[in-house]
């Protein structure tokens, strides 16, 4: 049974949802778009907690009623059997509902609703790594399309065979970070490359980094700390390539961090995109430093996002994809590469929640 303090907390959540519901019906709230969106967002976050709590209270009340009937005695044999069955059924409902409520009450990641900057780079494997990097971007973009998210190319460095040495993208949509945040790390591919003439299987790697898209209010850049250079765009592209100095290179002098952007014809647009990526990288670096200072050795079940960590293997000959952090193997490689990622993402989220719950239980 849930602890009294947990029940009190859930009562507070229910009261808050009732309050939000009343405010949403207020004409003054409806006229204030920003307030209305904020309250609707809160209402959607509270709804699953309250629904699970009501189900738990219902099962708890039914169990107590059945127990009272049995304790009172004097029941007909058939009716007594029915009450005993009802008692068992409600007891079976309570445990999973308790676990669900404990997970729902875990602190939410404040970044879950944010847009992301996605960086994909070919690692070991040369041209084959670049080709698979492009395949991964196709996979993520198809998933984003299924979610109704918007994708934007911030910088792209392609190869002559259609591979991608490096790609930087913006993905904007509700819950983008919450779904993609576990993708940071090394992705390994095992397949026969297009360039292989003898049919041998090669192993290559691609690194993926997922960062929250930082706004100016999240991290302010000091112009005095930036060195901005222009240069001519290079690589496959339109007629403007190598004709104008529209490409931008921004160097953050205190850290030596360099960001390039050459995807747009406009120098100003490339500068805006480069600053967006730089701001997100610096914010991630700052957040990581804060996290490391709190606990330098703790590693979560689903990984730290360190690029040196191999997180997943895509084995084409066997048609399987394996996530090494949670030991999950799916023989659905073709569907996964076409953007069917929910089964993977759901399993990673569930494992992350279970680990947080375990840590929460250990601190009580």
N, C-alpha and C positions, 0 to 999 in steps of 0.2 A: 504494500500500500504506500502511496505517496506520503512524504513527510508533511506535517502540518504547515511548515513554512513554505513548502512548495505549493500546497493547496491555497494558501493565502496569496502567493504570488500569482497563481492562475486566476483567482478571484479578481485580483487587480487588473489582469489582462482583459478579463471579460468586461469589467466596468469601463475600462478605457475604450474598448470596442463599441460599447453602447453609447458612450459619450461622442466618439467620432461619428457614429452613425447618425446621431441627432444633429451634429454640426453640418454634416453633408447635406441634410435636408433644409438647412437654413438658406433662404434666398441670398443673403449677404455673402455666404460662402460660395455659392454657385457663381456669383458675379466676380469673385476674386479668383482668377484662373490659377495663380501660383498656389494659393492656399488650398484650393479644391484639389489640385494635383497632388499636393503634399499629403492631404488627409486621405485621398483615395489610395495612395501608395501605402500609407500606414494601415489602412483598413484591410488591404490585400495581405499585408504581412501578419496581421493579427488573426485573420479569419481561420487559417488552418489550426492555430493554437486553440482557439475557442471551440471549433468544431470537434477536435479531439478531446478537449476537456468535457464538453457536454456528453460525448459518447462514454467517457470514463465515468462521469457522475451517474449516467443512466445505468451502466453495468453495475456500479457500486450499489446503487439503490435497489436494483433487482436482486443482487446477491444477498443484501441484508434482509429484504422481504422474504426470500426463500428460506434463509436461515431462521428467521423469526417463526415462520410457519412450522418448520421442523422442530424447533425448540419447544413450541407450544404443545406438540404431540396431538394425539387423537385423530390423525388423518386416515382416511381410507387408503388401503394398500396401493391402489392404482394412482390415486391423487398424490400420495407420498412419493411414489416412484417418479411421477412427472415433476414434482417440486425438486427432488434430488438431481434430476437431469438438468433442470433449469439452473440450479445452483452451480453445477459443474461447468455448464456452458458459460455462465457469466464470469466465473473464476478464470476460465481460459481466455476470456476477452480482456481481462484486467491487465495481465502482465505485458502483452504487446502494446496496449494503450499507454501504460506507464512509461515504457521505453520510448515510445513516440513522443510523449509529452516532455520527457527529459531532454530529448534531442532538440525539440522545437524551442525549448527554453535556453538552449546554449546561445551564447553571444554571437550575433551575426557578424560576418566579416563586413566592415564598413565600406569596403571597396567593391562588394559583390554587384552593385548596380551600375558600376562605372563602365565607360567605354575602354577599349584597350588599344595598345600599340603592340603589334605582333611582328617579331623579327625572325626570319628564317635564313639560315646560312648553310651552305654545303660544307661538310667536314671532310673526313677521310674518305677517299675514293675518287677524287678528281671529277671528271665529267659525269660519271654515274651518280656521284653525290649531288651534283648540281641538278641533274635530271630529277632525282628524287625530291630535292628541295622544291622544285616546281610542282611535283605531284602532291606534296604536302600542302602547298598553298592552294592548289585546286581543291583538295579535300576540305580544308578549313573554309574556303569561300563557298563551297557547295553547302556545308553545314550552316553557314551564316545565312545563305539564301533561304534555307528551310525555316530558319528562325525569324525571317523577315528583317534581318539586320542589314546595315549599309556598310559596304567595304570601299576603301579608298587606298590606292597605291601611293605611298609617300616616297619611296625610292626603290629602284629595281636595277640590278646589275645582271644581265643575262649572258648566255653563251651562244655560240653559233649554232649549236645543235638543239637549242630550245630549252636548255637548262637554266638554272638560276643560281649564280654564285651567292647573291645576297638579295633579300627582299625585305622591305619594311612597309607595313600596312597598318591602316587604322580600321578598326571594326567597331561600329557604333550600333548599339541596340540594348534593349532592356535585358539585364542580366548577363551581358557578354563576358564580364570578368568572372562571374560565378561559375560559368560553364567551362571556360577555357583556362582558368588559372592553374590547373594541374598539368598543362601541356609543356611547361618549361623543362628543358633537359635535352638529352641526346636521344634521337630516334634512329634506330638501326634498321637497315633494309638488307635483305638477302634475296637476290634474284639474279637472273641472267641479263646483263646489261645489253642495251640495243647495239652497243659497239663491240660486243663479244662475238667472235666468229666461230669459236669452238664449243659453245654451249656451256661454258663453265659458270658456276654460281659465284658471284662476288658479294662481299659484305662491305657496305658503305655506311656512313653516318651523316646525319644532318642535325644541327642544333636549332632549337626553338626557344625563344624568350618571349614571355607574355608579361607586359607591364600595363598598369593602369594609365589611362591617358590623363596627364597632368594638365590642369588649367592654370592660368596665371595666378589665380587666388591660392592655388596649392603650393606653388613655388615660383618666386619672382627671380628673374634673371637680371643680373647687373650688366648693363651694356659695356661697362669698362672691363669686364672679365671675359668678353667675347672677342674673338678674332674672326672676321668674316671675309672669306675670299670668294671670288667668282672665277669660273673656268668654263671651258666649252664642254658641252655634253658629249658623251661617247656611248657607243653600243648601238644595238638595233633600235630604230625609231624612225620618225618622220623626216621631212626634208630639213627641219631646223637643226638636226643633229650636226655638230661640228661647225655650225654656221654662226651661232651667237653664243656669247658668254653668259648663258642663263643659269647654268648650274651653280649651286651654292655649297660652300664648305664652311661649317661653323666649328671653331675650336674653343672649347671652354678652358681658359688658361689655368685656373686653379687645379683642375683635375687632369688636363690633357685630353679630355674626351673630345672625339671628333665625330661630326655628323655631316653626311653629304646628302644632297637632294638634287636630282636632275630630271625628274619625271615631267615637270611642267615647262611650257614654253616661257612662262613669265618668271623673271628673276625674283619678283616680290612674292609670288606664290611658293616658289621653291624655298625662299627664306622662311616664310611662315611655317611650312611643313617641317623644315629642318629644326626650327626652334621648338616646335611641338614635340618632336622626337627627343631632342636634347633635354627638354624639361621633364619628360617622362622618365628618361634614363637616370637623371640626377635625383628625381624623387624616389625611384626604386632603390638607388644606391643609399640614399638617406634612410629609407625605411628598413633596408637590410642591415645597415649599421646599427640602428636602434634595436632591431631584433637580436642581432649578434651580441650586443652589450647586455641584454637581459638574460640570454641563455645561449652560450657559445657552443654547447655540445648537443643540445636537444635536437633530434631529427623527428619530424612528424612521419606518420605511417606512409603518407603518399609523397614523401620526398621534400627536399628543400628548394627545388627549382635550380640547383647548381647545374651548370651546363656540363660539368664533367660526369654527371650521373646518367647512366643509360637507363631510360625509363621504359622504352617500348621497342619491340622487334616486329617488323613486318616481313614475314616469310612468304614470298610469292610461290615457290614451288609447291608448298604444302597448303597454300591458301589460308594461312592463319596469322593472327595478330596477337601478340602476348604483351600484357602490361606487367612488367617485372615487380612493380611496387606492391601490387595486391595479388599477384599470382593468377591473373585472369587470362585465359586463352579463348579466343573466339575464332571459329572457322568460317568467318564472314569477311575475309579480306577485301573482296571486290566491293561489297556494300559499304564497308568502312571507308575505302578510298573514294567512294562516291558521296561521302558526307554523312553516312548513317552512324553517327558517333554517340547517340544518346545512351546506348547500353554501356559503353565504356565510361562515359561521363557520370552516369548514375551510380555505377559501381564505385568509382573513385570518390564521389561525394559521400556515399554511404560509409565507405571505409574511413574517410576523414571525420565524419560525424561520430562514428563508433569510437575512434581513437580519442576524440575530444571528450566524449562521455566517460571513457575509461579514466582519463586524467582527472576529470571533474569528480568522479567517484572516489579516486585516491586522495583527493584533497579534503574530502569531507571528514 
